[in-house]
Amino acid sequence: MTSDYYLFRMEGDKPSWTSWKLKSECTDKEIAEANIRSLMPNEICLDIDTPETKDRIVDDLNNKGVKYEIWATGGRGFHVIIYNSSMGELTPEDRKSVRGSIITRYNCDITKAQDRTLIGIENKPHRKTGNKKTLIFSNEGKEVELPK
């Protein structure tokens, strides 16, 4: 699912742009310069600080047969991105609630429940370390089931 989402540029802890910009409204230069983005409507981001936590979560997702990607953030941790295409049909508040439920289940950073949370753009340098956000693994399973 490709959908419009917001881009932003930060250098360290300082914003380089004055506001978030929808990708569809950005120039090619701005898209190339952006280093953080909002979540896409179909994504749930589990922000993880330790390899042990990542392994525990991945074991559970594998047991459930869920589609996910593991990204080394370029900082100190990992992002496990899980998907459900029907989330795009939900309101932002309902998406926040669904994400929050799944994020809480895995004891991850609840601030990643909002659409406009900050995550580094894939295959781009981390805003503080300069290390590239890199795909570690992709599992082609089924979409995560949404909580009722």
C-alpha positions in Angstrom: 0.0 0.0 0.0 1.4 3.3 -1.0 -0.2 6.3 0.6 0.7 9.8 1.2 2.7 10.5 4.4 4.6 13.3 5.9 8.3 14.0 5.5 10.7 16.2 7.6 14.3 17.0 7.9 16.3 17.1 11.1 20.0 17.6 11.8 20.7 16.2 15.2 18.0 17.5 17.5 17.4 20.6 15.4 14.7 20.9 12.7 16.0 21.9 9.2 12.5 22.5 7.9 9.9 24.8 9.4 7.1 22.2 9.0 6.2 18.7 8.0 5.5 18.3 4.3 3.3 15.7 2.6 5.4 13.6 0.3 3.0 14.4 -2.6 3.7 18.1 -2.2 7.5 17.8 -1.9 10.0 18.5 -4.6 12.5 15.8 -5.7 15.2 17.7 -3.8 13.1 17.8 -0.6 12.3 14.1 -0.9 16.1 13.4 -1.2 16.9 15.7 1.8 14.2 14.3 4.2 15.5 11.9 6.8 12.4 11.3 9.0 8.8 10.5 8.1 5.5 9.8 9.6 4.0 6.3 9.7 2.0 5.1 6.7 -1.6 4.3 7.5 -1.0 0.5 7.2 2.1 0.4 9.5 2.6 -0.4 13.1 6.1 0.4 14.4 7.6 -1.5 17.3 10.5 0.6 18.5 13.0 -1.7 20.3 16.2 -0.9 22.2 17.7 -4.4 22.7 18.4 -7.4 20.6 16.9 -9.6 23.3 13.5 -7.7 23.1 13.7 -7.9 19.3 14.2 -11.6 19.3 11.3 -12.2 21.8 9.0 -10.1 19.6 10.1 -11.8 16.3 9.6 -15.2 17.9 6.0 -14.3 18.7 5.4 -12.8 15.2 6.9 -15.9 13.5 4.6 -18.2 15.7 1.6 -16.1 14.5 2.8 -16.1 10.8 2.7 -12.3 10.6 4.3 -10.2 7.8 7.0 -7.9 9.2 10.3 -6.2 8.6 13.2 -5.6 10.9 15.2 -2.5 10.5 18.4 -1.5 12.3 17.7 2.1 12.9 21.2 3.4 12.6 20.9 4.5 16.2 20.8 2.2 19.2 17.9 0.0 18.3 15.5 -1.6 15.9 12.2 -1.0 14.3 9.9 -3.9 13.6 7.3 -2.8 11.2 4.1 -4.9 11.0 1.3 -4.3 8.5 -2.5 -4.3 8.1 -3.9 -2.7 4.9 -7.4 -2.2 6.5 -5.9 0.3 8.9 -5.9 2.8 6.1 -9.7 2.8 6.3 -9.7 3.8 10.0 -9.7 7.3 11.4 -6.4 8.6 12.8 -7.8 8.1 16.4 -8.8 4.5 15.7 -5.4 3.8 14.1 -3.8 5.3 17.2 -5.9 3.0 19.4 -5.1 -0.1 17.3 -1.4 0.7 17.2 -1.4 1.4 20.9 -3.0 -1.9 21.7 -0.4 -3.9 19.7 2.5 -1.7 20.9 1.5 -2.2 24.5 1.2 -6.0 23.9 4.9 -6.0 23.1 5.9 -3.4 25.7 7.3 -1.0 23.2 7.4 2.8 22.8 3.8 4.0 22.9 4.6 7.3 21.3 4.9 5.3 18.0 1.1 4.9 18.0 0.4 8.2 16.4 0.3 8.8 12.6 2.8 11.6 12.9 5.3 10.0 15.1 9.0 10.3 14.0 10.8 7.4 12.4 13.9 7.5 10.3 13.5 6.9 6.6 14.7 3.6 5.4 18.1 3.4 3.8 19.0 6.9 4.9 21.5 8.1 7.5 20.3 8.4 11.1 19.9 12.1 12.0 22.3 11.8 15.0 24.8 9.0 14.2 24.9 9.2 10.4 24.6 5.4 10.3 22.2 4.1 7.6 18.9 2.6 8.6 19.2 -0.9 7.1 16.8 -3.8 6.5 17.9 -6.8 8.5 15.0 -9.2 7.6 11.6 -9.3 5.9 9.0 -12.0 6.6 6.3 -12.5 4.0 3.5 -13.7 6.3 -0.1 -12.6 6.8 -1.2 -9.2 7.9 -1.4 -8.7 11.7 -4.9 -9.2 13.1 -6.3 -6.0 14.5 -7.6 -6.0 18.1 -11.4 -6.0 18.3 
